[in-house]
Amino acid sequence: MSHYQAPLRDMRFVIHELVGSTPICALPAYADCDAELIDAVLEEAARFAGDVLSPLNPVGDRDGARWLAGADGKGEVRTAAGFAEAYGQFAAGGWMALPCPPDYGGQGLPRLLAVAVSEMWKSANLSFSHVITLTHGAIEALLIAGSDALKATWLPRLVSGEWTGTMNITEPQAGSDLAAIACRAVPQADGSYRISGQKIFITYGDHDMAANIAHLVLARTPDAPAGVKGLSLFLVPKFILDESGNPGEHNGVYCTSIEHKLGVHGSPTTTLVHGDHGGSTGYLIGQLGRGLEIMFVMMNSARLSVGTEGLGVAQRAWQLASEYAKDRVQGTDVSQKSGERVAIVRHPDVRRLLMTQRSHTEAIRALAYTIAALQDIAHQSPDAAARDAAHRRVELLTPVLKGWSTESAVELTSLAIQIFGGMGFVEETGIAQYMRDARITPIYEGTTAIQAADLAGRKIARDGGKVLATLIADMHGDAARLQDSGHATLAAIGARLGASLGHLEAATAALLEKMRTQPAAGLVVAEPFLKLLATVVGGWLMGKAAQIATQAIAAGSTDPFYREKIVSAKFYADHILTHSSGLQATVEADNALLLELADEAF
């Protein structure tokens, strides 16, 4: 099996031509960034992903992380061979610092670039990338709510990658129901808190890759009210810092086990116990009772990151399927009479499967990078109105990306296995790992149902669909331009997009009415609505890409990439965008019988 090769041509196209790096680099915070720097970073990240991380991906899958029992259950985790060394190279290369603020040693580069680089880590080695995702989440939470002392102590060494971070949310009795969290935090005379309780499913909760770990823990103080309003956030280090600010004695938080999982074997999923050995020391982040608000900063960051995971895994699965299809000789070409045996890439249905994967993945990439650029504007634009508009669109599209990308990754990795045939079902070829790894992505950081409920309730029903209506208006404008372009293929794409926008508008009206009159009926169809919105947004972005490619060809470009982009966009319009009518019908359907059915029937 070959090592990962980043799709640099499409990445550059989306960054520079579709999304547009010029206006992003023109933001005051990114004055030192330009297209040449972006391309140089992409090239170096591609090398590291392909040469260092990709060879370790099957090692992590085969060997996994190991839990070593210690005295009195004080266990510790050892990552798969090569992971710790690779992480050392990663940190030394400054990769953790890429999107972080210069005030704490970061490089301060645009999120648009950071998401593209993140895609490479996730394509090359999803298990390894988890430690990056969690550390960036911890950094964001501290930047927003940490005290000056916590920032000064922890941020430089998290940003450098010397130390890593985690999210400690889930408990045995509290999965998605955060109101049920029971972990306790008792105030101490010195201003710290004594933390006690158990946390489960903690990604990289223990490992041998960094000198210290900053656990961000949701817990309740003794007088806190019930429910989510009683939750506060605490930084609990694996090792207490000594007077010099270096890791000293072990804090009272220990890993008692790791999970044995369907996939992402190289990423340790741990159970952490706080307090069984004298209690763990924690430090309050932000205000008491505001922990969930701060944790949502990490969760929203993680949701964009997990959306990028779906993209990365789908890209790598397509890459492997494409290579196999070009090498595997089987059968004859139906378009020829010679009877000559050919590679299966010549078979019409294999071509359909490959282009389904390619066009779908390209649409997801366009959406992920679009959201990242909007984040740059929302955080860095000097124009308050532009910041607000970008922020609102990011809020709308983040659950769409997370739900659509991850559900699609499961489907697209399955299609990749189909191309391999029987060889895809055995571990020898390695393609099965990608389907196993992909399956967690629609679950963690908020299941698809949670993303859909967030979209339907908080992002659409709450404002009567105003932010979505603005997006739909923008898409209508671009659809009209495609239809009026005078180019037959673009006009056909525009017509498909226009029809699908009509389906989306009708479905939006139906969803709003259901959420107003009977929210349960709206939530029954929230996931199909998310898929409908994602499918149409993907078609819109692919249509814009096709128009840019057509203009490049008209201007004299002979780069075959542009022709391929037009074909990919046309395929998306004909084979994926057309699902919009069926999804509209589902959203509009009356589900009263389903809601009335007795529980015993299920």
C-alpha positions as CSV (number, residue, x, y, z in Angstrom):
1,M,0.0,0.0,0.0
2,S,1.3,3.4,-1.0
3,H,1.8,6.2,1.5
4,Y,-0.5,9.2,1.5
5,Q,0.0,12.0,-1.0
6,A,-1.7,15.2,-0.3
7,P,-4.1,16.5,-3.0
8,L,-2.1,19.7,-3.3
9,R,-3.6,20.8,-6.6
10,D,-7.1,20.8,-5.4
11,M,-6.1,22.3,-2.0
12,R,-4.5,25.2,-3.8
13,F,-7.4,25.7,-6.1
14,V,-9.9,25.9,-3.2
15,I,-7.7,28.2,-1.1
16,H,-6.5,30.6,-3.8
17,E,-9.3,30.5,-6.5
18,L,-12.5,29.3,-5.0
19,V,-12.4,30.7,-1.4
20,G,-9.8,33.3,-2.2
21,S,-6.6,33.7,-0.1
22,T,-6.0,37.3,-1.2
23,P,-8.8,38.9,1.0
24,I,-7.8,36.6,3.9
25,C,-4.2,37.6,3.7
26,A,-5.3,41.2,3.5
27,L,-6.7,41.1,7.0
28,P,-4.4,43.0,9.4
29,A,-3.6,40.0,11.5
30,Y,-2.3,38.1,8.5
31,A,-0.2,40.9,6.9
32,D,2.9,38.7,6.7
33,C,1.0,35.9,4.9
34,D,0.7,35.6,1.1
35,A,0.1,32.9,-1.5
36,E,3.7,32.0,-1.7
37,L,4.0,31.3,2.0
38,I,0.7,29.3,2.0
39,D,2.0,27.1,-0.8
40,A,5.4,26.6,1.0
41,V,3.6,25.5,4.2
42,L,1.3,23.2,2.2
43,E,4.3,21.6,0.5
44,E,6.2,21.0,3.8
45,A,3.1,19.7,5.5
46,A,2.5,17.3,2.7
47,R,6.0,16.0,3.0
48,F,5.6,15.4,6.8
49,A,2.2,13.8,6.4
50,G,3.4,11.5,3.6
51,D,6.9,10.6,4.9
52,V,6.4,10.6,8.7
53,L,2.7,10.1,9.6
54,S,1.4,7.9,6.9
55,P,3.8,5.0,7.4
56,L,2.7,4.9,11.1
57,N,-1.0,4.7,10.3
58,P,-1.1,0.9,9.7
59,V,1.3,0.4,12.7
60,G,-1.2,2.3,15.0
61,D,-4.1,0.2,13.6
62,R,-2.3,-3.1,14.0
63,D,-0.5,-2.6,17.4
64,G,-2.6,0.1,19.0
65,A,-2.0,1.9,22.2
66,R,-1.3,-0.2,25.3
67,W,-2.3,0.2,29.0
68,L,0.3,-0.8,31.5
69,A,-1.0,-1.5,35.0
70,G,0.9,0.1,37.9
71,A,0.7,-0.2,41.6
72,D,-2.9,0.3,43.0
73,G,-4.3,0.8,39.5
74,K,-2.1,3.8,38.7
75,G,-1.8,2.8,35.1
76,E,-0.1,4.5,32.2
77,V,-0.4,4.4,28.4
78,R,2.2,3.6,25.8
79,T,1.4,4.6,22.2
80,A,2.2,2.5,19.2
81,A,5.9,2.2,18.0
82,G,7.0,5.4,16.3
83,F,4.2,7.7,17.6
84,A,6.2,9.4,20.3
85,E,9.1,10.0,18.0
86,A,6.8,11.4,15.3
87,Y,5.2,13.7,17.8
88,G,8.6,14.9,18.8
89,Q,9.3,15.8,15.2
90,F,5.8,17.4,14.9
91,A,6.4,19.7,17.8
92,A,9.9,20.5,16.8
93,G,8.7,21.5,13.4
94,G,6.3,24.1,14.9
95,W,3.2,22.5,13.5
96,M,1.2,22.8,16.7
97,A,1.8,26.5,16.7
98,L,0.7,27.2,13.1
99,P,-2.8,28.7,13.9
100,C,-2.0,30.0,17.4
101,P,-1.5,33.7,18.4
102,P,2.1,35.0,18.3
103,D,1.7,36.4,21.9
104,Y,2.2,32.8,23.1
105,G,4.7,31.6,20.6
106,G,2.3,30.8,17.8
107,Q,2.7,31.5,14.1
108,G,-0.6,33.4,13.7
109,L,-1.4,32.0,10.3
110,P,-4.9,31.9,8.9
111,R,-7.4,29.3,9.8
112,L,-7.9,28.7,6.1
113,L,-4.4,27.4,5.9
114,A,-4.6,25.6,9.2
115,V,-7.7,23.6,8.1
116,A,-5.9,22.5,4.9
117,V,-2.9,21.4,6.9
118,S,-5.2,19.6,9.4
119,E,-6.8,17.7,6.5
120,M,-3.3,16.3,5.7
121,W,-2.8,15.1,9.3
122,K,-6.2,13.4,9.3
123,S,-5.7,11.7,5.9
124,A,-2.3,10.5,6.8
125,N,-2.9,9.2,10.3
126,L,-6.3,9.9,11.9
127,S,-5.3,8.4,15.3
128,F,-2.2,10.6,15.6
129,S,-4.1,13.7,14.7
130,H,-6.4,13.4,17.7
131,V,-3.8,14.7,20.1
132,I,-3.5,17.8,17.9
133,T,-7.2,18.4,17.9
134,L,-7.6,18.2,21.6
135,T,-4.6,20.4,22.3
136,H,-5.8,23.1,20.0
137,G,-9.2,22.9,21.8
138,A,-7.5,23.4,25.1
139,I,-5.5,26.3,23.8
140,E,-8.7,28.0,22.5
141,A,-10.5,27.6,25.8
142,L,-7.6,29.1,27.8
143,L,-7.3,32.0,25.3
144,I,-10.9,32.9,25.8
145,A,-11.4,32.3,29.6
146,G,-8.1,31.5,31.3
147,S,-6.6,33.9,33.9
148,D,-3.5,35.8,33.0
149,A,-1.6,33.4,35.3
150,L,-2.9,30.2,33.6
151,K,-2.3,31.7,30.2
152,A,1.3,32.6,31.0
153,T,2.0,29.2,32.6
154,W,0.3,26.9,30.2
155,L,-0.2,28.5,26.8
156,P,3.4,28.8,25.6
157,R,4.1,25.1,26.2
158,L,0.8,23.9,24.8
159,V,1.3,26.1,21.7
160,S,4.8,24.7,21.3
161,G,3.5,21.2,21.6
162,E,5.8,20.5,24.6
163,W,2.6,19.7,26.5
164,T,-0.8,18.4,25.3
165,G,-4.5,18.9,26.3
166,T,-7.7,16.9,26.7
167,M,-11.4,17.4,27.2
168,N,-12.8,15.6,30.3
169,I,-16.5,15.7,29.8
170,T,-18.2,12.3,29.5
171,E,-19.0,10.1,32.6
172,P,-20.5,6.7,32.8
173,Q,-23.9,8.1,33.6
174,A,-23.5,11.2,31.5
175,G,-22.9,10.8,27.8
176,S,-24.6,13.5,25.8
177,D,-26.7,14.4,28.8
178,L,-24.3,16.9,30.4
179,A,-26.7,17.8,33.1
180,A,-26.0,14.4,34.7
181,I,-22.3,15.1,35.2
182,A,-21.4,14.4,38.9
183,C,-17.6,15.0,39.1
184,R,-17.0,17.2,42.1
185,A,-14.6,20.2,42.7
186,V,-14.1,21.3,46.3
187,P,-12.4,24.6,46.9
188,Q,-9.2,24.7,48.8
189,A,-7.6,27.4,51.0
190,D,-4.9,28.2,48.4
191,G,-7.5,28.9,45.7
192,S,-7.2,25.6,43.9
193,Y,-9.9,22.9,43.8
194,R,-9.8,19.2,44.8
195,I,-11.3,17.2,42.0
196,S,-12.9,13.8,42.4
197,G,-14.8,11.6,40.0
198,Q,-14.5,9.4,36.9
199,K,-14.3,10.5,33.3
200,I,-14.6,8.1,30.4
201,F,-13.8,8.2,26.6
202,I,-11.0,10.7,27.2
203,T,-9.0,10.9,24.0
204,Y,-5.2,10.9,24.7
205,G,-6.0,11.1,28.4
206,D,-2.7,9.5,29.0
207,H,0.3,8.8,26.7
208,D,4.0,8.9,26.4
209,M,4.3,11.6,23.7
210,A,4.6,14.7,25.8
211,A,6.0,15.7,29.2
212,N,2.7,16.9,30.7
213,I,-1.0,16.9,29.9
214,A,-3.5,19.7,30.7
215,H,-6.9,18.0,31.4
216,L,-9.8,20.4,31.0
217,V,-12.4,19.0,33.4
218,L,-16.1,19.8,33.8
219,A,-17.1,19.4,37.4
220,R,-19.5,20.7,40.1
221,T,-18.7,22.7,43.2
222,P,-20.5,21.6,46.4
223,D,-23.0,24.5,46.3
224,A,-23.6,24.5,42.5
225,P,-27.1,24.3,41.2
226,A,-28.4,21.2,39.4
227,G,-28.2,20.9,35.7
228,V,-25.7,22.4,33.2
229,K,-25.7,25.8,35.0
230,G,-23.9,24.2,37.9
231,L,-20.9,23.1,35.8
232,S,-17.5,24.8,36.0
233,L,-14.3,24.1,34.1
234,F,-11.0,23.3,35.7
235,L,-7.4,22.7,34.4
236,V,-6.1,19.6,36.0
237,P,-2.5,18.8,35.1
238,K,-1.1,15.3,34.9
239,F,1.9,16.6,36.8
240,I,1.9,19.5,39.3
241,L,4.4,22.1,38.3
242,D,7.3,22.8,40.5
243,E,8.7,26.2,41.5
244,S,10.5,26.5,38.2
245,G,7.3,25.8,36.2
246,N,8.4,22.3,35.2
247,P,6.4,19.0,35.7
248,G,7.0,17.8,39.3
249,E,5.0,15.3,41.4
250,H,2.2,13.3,39.8
251,N,-1.2,14.8,40.3
252,G,-4.0,12.6,41.6
253,V,-5.5,11.7,38.2
254,Y,-4.7,8.3,36.8
255,C,-5.7,6.2,33.8
256,T,-7.3,3.0,34.9
257,S,-8.0,1.5,31.5
258,I,-8.2,2.1,27.8
259,E,-11.0,1.0,25.4
260,H,-10.8,-1.7,22.8
261,K,-12.4,-0.2,19.8
262,L,-13.7,-0.8,16.3
263,G,-11.1,1.7,14.8
264,V,-8.6,4.5,15.5
265,H,-6.6,1.9,17.5
266,G,-3.6,4.2,17.7
267,S,-5.5,6.8,19.6
268,P,-5.8,5.9,23.3
269,T,-9.4,6.3,24.6
270,T,-9.0,6.3,28.3
271,T,-10.8,6.1,31.6
272,L,-9.5,8.7,34.1
273,V,-10.1,8.6,37.8
274,H,-9.6,11.8,39.8
275,G,-9.2,11.6,43.5
276,D,-8.8,7.9,44.3
277,H,-5.2,8.5,45.4
278,G,-5.5,11.6,47.5
279,G,-7.4,13.7,45.0
280,S,-6.3,15.7,42.0
281,T,-5.6,19.4,42.1
282,G,-7.4,21.7,39.6
283,Y,-7.5,25.4,38.8
284,L,-10.6,27.2,37.8
285,I,-10.9,28.4,34.2
286,G,-13.2,31.4,33.9
287,Q,-16.1,31.9,36.3
288,L,-17.9,29.4,38.4
289,G,-21.0,28.0,36.7
290,R,-19.8,29.1,33.2
291,G,-17.9,25.9,32.4
292,L,-20.2,24.6,29.7
293,E,-20.0,27.9,27.8
294,I,-16.2,27.6,27.8
295,M,-16.2,23.9,26.9
296,F,-18.4,24.7,23.9
297,V,-15.5,26.7,22.6
298,M,-13.5,23.5,22.6
299,M,-16.4,21.5,21.2
300,N,-17.1,23.9,18.4
301,S,-13.4,23.9,17.5
302,A,-13.5,20.1,17.6
303,R,-16.6,19.9,15.5
304,L,-14.9,21.7,12.6
305,S,-11.9,19.5,13.2
306,V,-14.0,16.3,13.1
307,G,-15.7,17.6,9.9
308,T,-12.2,17.8,8.5
309,E,-11.6,14.2,9.7
310,G,-14.4,13.0,7.5
311,L,-12.9,14.9,4.6
312,G,-9.4,13.5,5.3
313,V,-10.5,9.9,5.6
314,A,-12.7,10.0,2.5
315,Q,-9.8,11.6,0.5
316,R,-7.4,8.9,1.5
317,A,-9.9,6.1,0.8
318,W,-10.5,7.5,-2.6
319,Q,-6.8,7.8,-3.3
320,L,-6.3,4.1,-2.5
321,A,-9.3,3.0,-4.5
322,S,-8.2,5.0,-7.5
323,E,-4.7,3.4,-7.3
324,Y,-6.2,-0.1,-7.0
325,A,-8.6,0.5,-9.9
326,K,-5.8,1.5,-12.2
327,D,-3.7,-1.5,-11.3
328,R,-6.3,-4.3,-11.0
329,V,-6.7,-6.0,-14.4
330,Q,-10.1,-7.8,-14.6
331,G,-12.5,-8.3,-17.5
332,T,-12.7,-6.5,-20.9
333,D,-13.6,-3.0,-22.0
334,V,-17.3,-3.0,-23.0
335,S,-16.7,-0.1,-25.4
336,Q,-14.1,-2.1,-27.4
337,K,-14.5,-5.2,-29.5
338,S,-11.0,-6.5,-29.1
339,G,-11.7,-8.5,-26.0
340,E,-8.5,-7.2,-24.5
341,R,-8.3,-7.4,-20.7
342,V,-8.2,-4.0,-19.0
343,A,-7.8,-2.4,-15.6
344,I,-11.1,-2.1,-13.7
345,V,-10.9,1.7,-14.0
346,R,-12.2,1.2,-17.5
347,H,-15.5,-0.4,-16.3
348,P,-18.4,2.1,-16.3
349,D,-19.6,1.4,-12.8
350,V,-16.2,1.6,-11.3
351,R,-15.8,5.0,-12.9
352,R,-19.1,6.0,-11.4
353,L,-18.0,4.8,-7.9
354,L,-14.7,6.6,-8.2
355,M,-16.3,9.9,-9.4
356,T,-18.9,9.7,-6.6
357,Q,-16.1,9.6,-4.1
358,R,-14.1,12.3,-5.8
359,S,-16.8,14.8,-6.4
360,H,-18.4,14.3,-3.0
361,T,-15.0,14.7,-1.3
362,E,-14.2,17.8,-3.3
363,A,-17.5,19.4,-2.3
364,I,-16.8,18.7,1.4
365,R,-13.3,20.2,1.1
366,A,-14.8,23.3,-0.5
367,L,-17.3,23.6,2.4
368,A,-14.6,23.0,5.1
369,Y,-12.2,25.6,3.7
370,T,-15.1,28.1,3.2
371,I,-16.0,27.8,6.9
372,A,-12.4,28.3,7.8
373,A,-12.1,31.5,5.8
374,L,-15.3,32.7,7.3
375,Q,-13.8,32.1,10.7
376,D,-10.8,34.2,9.7
377,I,-13.2,37.1,8.8
378,A,-15.2,36.6,12.0
379,H,-12.2,36.8,14.2
380,Q,-9.9,39.3,12.3
381,S,-11.9,41.6,10.0
382,P,-11.8,45.3,11.1
383,D,-15.4,45.6,9.8
384,A,-17.9,44.8,12.6
385,A,-20.7,44.1,10.2
386,A,-18.5,41.7,8.2
387,R,-17.4,40.0,11.4
388,D,-21.0,39.5,12.5
389,A,-22.2,38.2,9.2
390,A,-19.3,35.7,9.0
391,H,-19.8,34.6,12.5
392,R,-23.5,33.8,11.9
393,R,-22.7,31.9,8.7
394,V,-20.0,29.9,10.6
395,E,-22.6,29.0,13.3
396,L,-25.1,27.9,10.6
397,L,-22.6,25.8,8.6
398,T,-20.5,24.1,11.3
399,P,-23.1,21.5,12.3
400,V,-23.8,21.0,8.6
401,L,-20.1,20.2,7.9
402,K,-19.7,18.0,10.9
403,G,-22.8,15.9,10.2
404,W,-22.5,15.7,6.4
405,S,-18.7,15.1,6.2
406,T,-18.7,12.4,8.8
407,E,-21.7,10.5,7.5
408,S,-20.4,10.8,4.0
409,A,-17.0,9.4,5.1
410,V,-18.7,6.2,6.3
411,E,-20.5,5.9,3.0
412,L,-17.5,6.8,0.8
413,T,-15.0,4.5,2.5
414,S,-17.6,1.7,2.0
415,L,-17.6,2.6,-1.7
416,A,-13.8,2.4,-1.7
417,I,-14.0,-1.1,-0.3
418,Q,-16.5,-2.0,-3.0
419,I,-14.0,-1.1,-5.6
420,F,-11.4,-3.4,-4.0
421,G,-14.0,-6.2,-4.1
422,G,-13.2,-9.2,-1.9
423,M,-9.7,-7.9,-1.4
424,G,-11.2,-4.9,0.4
425,F,-12.8,-7.1,3.0
426,V,-9.6,-8.6,4.1
427,E,-7.0,-6.7,6.2
428,E,-4.1,-7.3,3.7
429,T,-4.9,-4.3,1.5
430,G,-5.4,-1.9,4.4
431,I,-8.5,-0.2,3.0
432,A,-10.7,-1.7,5.7
433,Q,-9.0,0.4,8.3
434,Y,-10.4,3.6,6.8
435,M,-14.0,2.4,7.1
436,R,-13.4,1.3,10.7
437,D,-11.7,4.6,11.5
438,A,-14.4,6.7,9.8
439,R,-17.2,5.1,11.8
440,I,-16.5,7.0,15.0
441,T,-16.6,10.4,13.3
442,P,-20.4,10.7,13.2
443,I,-20.5,9.8,16.9
444,Y,-18.0,11.8,18.9
445,E,-18.1,15.6,19.5
446,G,-21.9,15.4,19.1
447,T,-23.7,12.7,17.1
448,T,-25.3,13.5,13.7
449,A,-28.6,13.7,15.5
450,I,-27.2,16.3,17.9
451,Q,-25.8,18.3,15.0
452,A,-29.1,18.2,13.2
453,A,-31.1,19.2,16.3
454,D,-28.7,22.1,16.8
455,L,-29.2,23.2,13.1
456,A,-32.9,22.9,13.2
457,G,-33.5,24.4,16.6
458,R,-30.7,26.9,17.4
459,K,-29.5,27.8,14.0
460,I,-32.8,28.0,12.0
461,A,-35.9,28.0,14.1
462,R,-34.5,30.5,16.7
463,D,-34.2,33.3,14.1
464,G,-37.0,32.2,11.8
465,G,-34.5,31.0,9.2
466,K,-33.1,34.5,8.5
467,V,-29.4,33.5,8.3
468,L,-30.2,30.6,6.1
469,A,-32.4,32.8,3.8
470,T,-29.4,35.1,3.2
471,L,-27.3,32.0,2.2
472,I,-30.0,30.8,-0.1
473,A,-30.2,34.2,-1.7
474,D,-26.5,34.1,-2.4
475,M,-26.8,30.6,-3.9
476,H,-29.7,31.7,-6.1
477,G,-27.6,34.5,-7.4
478,D,-24.7,32.2,-8.4
479,A,-27.2,29.7,-9.9
480,A,-28.6,32.4,-12.1
481,R,-25.1,33.4,-13.3
482,L,-24.3,29.8,-14.2
483,Q,-27.5,29.5,-16.2
484,D,-26.8,32.8,-18.0
485,S,-23.1,32.0,-18.7
486,G,-23.7,30.9,-22.3
487,H,-21.7,27.7,-21.5
488,A,-23.8,24.5,-21.9
489,T,-22.3,22.6,-19.0
490,L,-22.4,25.5,-16.6
491,A,-26.0,26.2,-17.6
492,A,-26.9,22.6,-16.9
493,I,-25.2,22.7,-13.5
494,G,-27.0,26.0,-12.8
495,A,-30.4,24.5,-13.7
496,R,-29.8,21.6,-11.3
497,L,-28.8,24.0,-8.6
498,G,-31.8,26.2,-9.1
499,A,-34.2,23.3,-8.9
500,S,-32.5,22.0,-5.7
501,L,-32.7,25.5,-4.1
502,G,-36.4,25.3,-4.7
503,H,-36.5,22.0,-2.9
504,L,-34.4,23.5,0.0
505,E,-36.7,26.5,0.3
506,A,-39.8,24.3,0.5
507,A,-38.2,22.0,3.0
508,T,-37.1,25.0,5.1
509,A,-40.7,26.3,5.3
510,A,-41.9,22.8,6.3
511,L,-39.2,22.5,9.0
512,L,-39.9,25.9,10.4
513,E,-43.6,25.1,10.7
514,K,-42.9,21.8,12.4
515,M,-40.5,23.3,14.8
516,R,-43.1,26.0,15.7
517,T,-46.1,23.7,16.1
518,Q,-44.6,20.3,17.2
519,P,-40.8,20.3,17.7
520,A,-40.7,16.5,17.9
521,A,-42.0,16.3,14.3
522,G,-39.3,18.7,13.3
523,L,-36.6,16.7,15.0
524,V,-37.7,13.5,13.2
525,V,-36.7,15.1,9.9
526,A,-33.8,17.3,11.2
527,E,-31.1,14.9,10.0
528,P,-32.6,14.6,6.4
529,F,-32.8,18.4,6.4
530,L,-29.2,18.7,7.4
531,K,-28.3,16.4,4.5
532,L,-30.4,18.4,2.1
533,L,-28.8,21.7,3.1
534,A,-25.3,20.1,2.9
535,T,-26.0,18.6,-0.5
536,V,-27.2,21.9,-1.9
537,V,-24.4,23.9,-0.5
538,G,-22.0,21.3,-1.9
539,G,-23.6,21.7,-5.3
540,W,-23.4,25.5,-5.0
541,L,-19.6,25.4,-4.3
542,M,-19.0,22.8,-7.0
543,G,-20.9,25.1,-9.5
544,K,-18.7,28.0,-8.5
545,A,-15.6,25.8,-8.9
546,A,-16.8,24.8,-12.4
547,Q,-17.3,28.4,-13.4
548,I,-13.8,29.3,-12.2
549,A,-12.3,26.4,-14.1
550,T,-14.2,27.3,-17.3
551,Q,-12.9,30.9,-17.1
552,A,-9.3,29.5,-16.7
553,I,-9.6,27.4,-19.8
554,A,-11.1,30.3,-21.7
555,A,-8.1,32.4,-20.7
556,G,-5.8,29.9,-22.2
557,S,-4.9,27.4,-19.4
558,T,-4.0,23.9,-20.6
559,D,-3.9,22.5,-17.1
560,P,-6.0,19.3,-17.2
561,F,-7.0,19.9,-13.7
562,Y,-9.6,22.5,-14.8
563,R,-11.3,20.1,-17.3
564,E,-11.4,17.5,-14.5
565,K,-13.0,20.0,-12.1
566,I,-15.7,20.7,-14.6
567,V,-16.5,17.0,-15.1
568,S,-16.5,16.5,-11.3
569,A,-18.9,19.4,-10.8
570,K,-21.2,18.2,-13.5
571,F,-21.2,14.6,-12.1
572,Y,-22.0,16.1,-8.6
573,A,-25.0,18.0,-10.1
574,D,-26.3,14.9,-11.9
575,H,-25.6,12.2,-9.4
576,I,-25.6,13.8,-5.9
577,L,-27.5,17.1,-6.1
578,T,-30.5,15.4,-7.6
579,H,-31.1,13.7,-4.2
580,S,-32.6,17.0,-3.1
581,S,-36.1,16.3,-4.3
582,G,-36.3,13.1,-2.3
583,L,-34.9,14.8,0.9
584,Q,-37.5,17.6,0.4
585,A,-40.3,15.0,0.4
586,T,-38.9,13.4,3.6
587,V,-38.7,16.7,5.4
588,E,-42.3,17.6,4.4
589,A,-43.7,14.1,5.3
590,D,-46.2,13.7,8.1
591,N,-44.7,11.5,10.8
592,A,-47.6,11.5,13.2
593,L,-47.9,7.8,13.0
594,L,-44.3,7.3,14.0
595,L,-44.5,9.6,17.0
596,E,-47.7,7.9,18.2
597,L,-46.3,4.4,18.0
598,A,-45.9,2.6,21.3
599,D,-42.4,2.2,22.6
600,E,-42.8,-1.5,22.7
601,A,-43.0,-1.5,18.8
602,F,-39.4,-0.6,18.4
